[in-house]
Amino acid sequence: MKGIVMAGGKGTRLRPLTCDLPKPLVPVANRPVISYGLELLRRHGIKEVAVTLHYLSDKIQHYFSTHDPGVALRFFQEKRLMGTAGSVKNVGTFFDQTCVVLSGDALTDFDLSAAIDFHRERGALATLVLARVECPLEYGVVILEEDGRIRCFLEKPGWSEVFSDTVNTGIYVLEPEVLDYIPSGQEFDFSKDLFPLLLREKLPLYGVVLEGYWCDIGNIEAYRQAQEDLLAGKVRLPIPGKELRPGVWVEGEVEIDATAELEPPILLGEKTHLGPGTRVGPFTVLGRSCRVQEGANLKRSVLWDHCYVGRGVSLSGVIAGVQVCFLDEVSAYEGVVVGDRSVLQEKSVVHPGVKLWPCKVVEKGGQVKENLVWGCGYRRSLFGAEGVTGLVNIELTPEKVAKLGSAFGAYLGKGSSVLVTSDVYPTTVMLRRALSAGLQAVGVRVREGGEAITPLARFAVRYYDLAGGVHIKMSSQNPDKVSLFFLEASGGNLSREGERKLEELYYREDFARETPAGILPIQALEETASPFIERLTQKLSPRLPGLRLAVLYEPLNLARFLRLLAERSGVEWIEFDAAYSPSHPRPWSYYRQRFPEFCRSVVDNGADGGVVLDANADHLVLVDERGRVIEDDLLIALLALVSLKRQQNPVVVPVTAPRVVEDMATRYQARVVRTKASRRDLWHETRQSAGEHAWLYFDALAALLHLFSFIRERGISLAQLAEEIPAYFLSRRETPVRWKAKGKVIRRLAEEHRERPVEFIDGIKVYHPEGWTLILPDPEEPVCRIWSEASSMELAESLTEFYSQRIRELSED
């Protein structure tokens, strides 16, 4: 007895799951459906099996080259589809004895031995295995004589034609002589052609109704049902892995947080990770190496291998292919099917029944209500407010970072010298090495700066007269994300024009690979921290002995810099909460939670002030000796005041800064230059107009030394200096707006305010008698950010509310 498995179909009704995968390899409970059929044949004593192939045949052959099917396989390729019977005709001399024929995409636990015995007892030429179903419209309907001989057969009838609930399952027991009735070289089908022919010729065609489970996985709903039936125990087939507890099946080693909630039946693939507070509901199957982050909620969903589920994601009745990314707070509902390697960005929503073809990208906050088949969906710019930012090993893998390195090297030119630095964490060190390899691959000379902070990287590019640099750092907002800062020769962020060119090179892969002789060795820079700190402190006059500052910071990456700063300047640091993680910095939200306690500590210790620093010294928050927090717009105003008192003219501030900066500038007979809100534009304008003043917005260490040096010179305190800033009232808010509506919203607002003074430095800034409002479309989020300033907080908040409501109205038009 031999077996034949038909595995050549395209599986069009299973798309988008079968766009890049032959239907027999579609996983059911993390195993290709064809493997269940092969195992069933083996259990019934069949050890030689022919597999007919056509669509993506190489993938089936490759799979079984690395996975033992438990039977001896022979593959037969069809150059063109010849129908079900035609494919069996194609197996040639293999079919030299009785064969059991199975479909490669059906899930069944039928007793094949019973069908074989029935076939032999009746002396049949062909025996059809039959099943009884509620809705027979999609199958061949059969009526049997008492002895099992088929009396009538009709393929896929309409309801008016239905004469039985007994249907053909596509499983047959055949004798070799049946090949004589199948013509060569033409399309010929079992149900439409061969069986009606055998009936007309009154040849021994039989059917046997078997008890057991059978599911033809012909469409998405059948695929979903097969998963649920297997988990529910309706199929007498083994579920892969071991039963961790009743109804919870795991394959190999998995990581399940103690706070994760599991509601059986579920199956977790090998190396899958469930984070804190995750909820995995019944009939959920997760493939191998899936990662489910904190607070995600999944039920009745099937995710294939290497999927990523971000924080707060909600998936209900979803099927996703390999390497699909659901970023934070995505929602997808019943019947959603997502093709391989697609990315659903933060807070996007996919409505019930929608199908996304492979490699699609759904924008942040986007709502998908129709199938997305053609094109690439929405592809955001590589660059955002913080350079190139993405999820580690999901959006930014070593391979992608190496490609970014090659694109940057091609942008700068062969033979250029480029600085590469990172913070101290293992993730960024790994990506730093990948970036260096990408740069070397296009003939760029890599100057290795090791573990550093962002201001040091900016300084080193200038200090060593390099063509540019890249600093890689862990995100201070999300511990799973990393950012790459691409720097120009000035130490500033790459210009927008430079970003566009780099993006073009990256997406086109338009860079020539260097020959082995042209690959240059990596050169390690000498110790850079000392000259960096020396540069910071050389203008301090007098030095700052006796200055006592409480500090809340990330010791692992910053401790050596603060130690050097103390040695050169005389500052005494009073550490507050010096704990740290060796794998990633604490998020900025953690610092905010500690602000009240930290402010009390500043006062209780009698410190001259407090300093809060992120892990890369990009951002600074001050606390005065009375416990008042100085950050954001107040810190900008404070830096502007010191510059004015030192007679630096003009003073450069972002468009979001309060108008008290102009009031103070009038007092000092100075000019104010306002720039766009992005750090890139602020850097370039500050460098042109204010020289060294540029560092104060981009180097937290330089800013704090600049301020406290001035305070020491004047013999005042930080609180006294802050009191010189006039009172102001600034309200902030963000309002959701669809990506495609952003341009329309700004245009309509400009049209509605033709009679009022407006500015278009960045977004639209509208002046009112009682104040001003700035509406700024965010480059990375589907929101508009609103700033309003007025003579009272009540007025400022009313302006913000008015424009927030107007933006919602315009967005919905």
ABEGO torsion letter per residue (X at the ends): XBBBBBAABAGAAAOAAAAABBAAABBBGGBBAAAAAAAAAAAAGBABBBBBBABGAAAAAAAAAABBAGBBBBBBBBABBAEAAAAAAAAEAABABBBBBBBAABBBABBAAAAAAAAAAAGBABBBBBBBBABAAABBBBBBBAAGBBABBBBGBBAAABABABBBAGBBBBBAAAAAABBBGBBBBAAAAAAAAAAAAGBBBBBBBBBEBBBBBABAAAAAAAAAAAAAGABBBBBBEBBABBGBBBBEBBBBBAABBBBOBBBBBBGBBBBBGBBBBBGBBBBBGBBBBBGBBBBGBBBBBGBBBBBGBBBBGBBBBBGBBBBBGBBBBBGBBBBBGBBBBBGBBBBBGBBBBBGBBBBBGBBBABBBABEAEBBBBABBABEBBBBBGAABBAAAAAAAAAAAAAAAEBGBBBBBBBBABAAAAAAAAAAAAAAAAAGBBBBBAEBBBAAAAAAAAAAAGBAEBBBBBBBAABAABBBBBBBBAAGBBBBAAAAAAAAAAAAAGBBBBBBAAABBBBBBBBBAAAAAAAAAAAABOBBABGBBBBBBBBAAAAAAAAAAAAAAAGBBBBBBGABBBAABBBBAAAAAAAAAAAAAAAAAAGBAEBBBBBAAGABBBBBBAAGBBBBEAAAAAAAAAAAAAAGBOBBBBBAABBAAAAAAAAAAGBBBBBBBABAAAAAAAAAAAAEAAAAAAABAAAAAAAAAAAAAAAGBBAAAAAAABBBBBBBBBBBBBBAAAAAAAAAAAAAAAAABBBBAABEBBBBBAAEBBBBBBBAABBBBBBBBBBABAAAAAAAAAAAAAAAAAAAAX
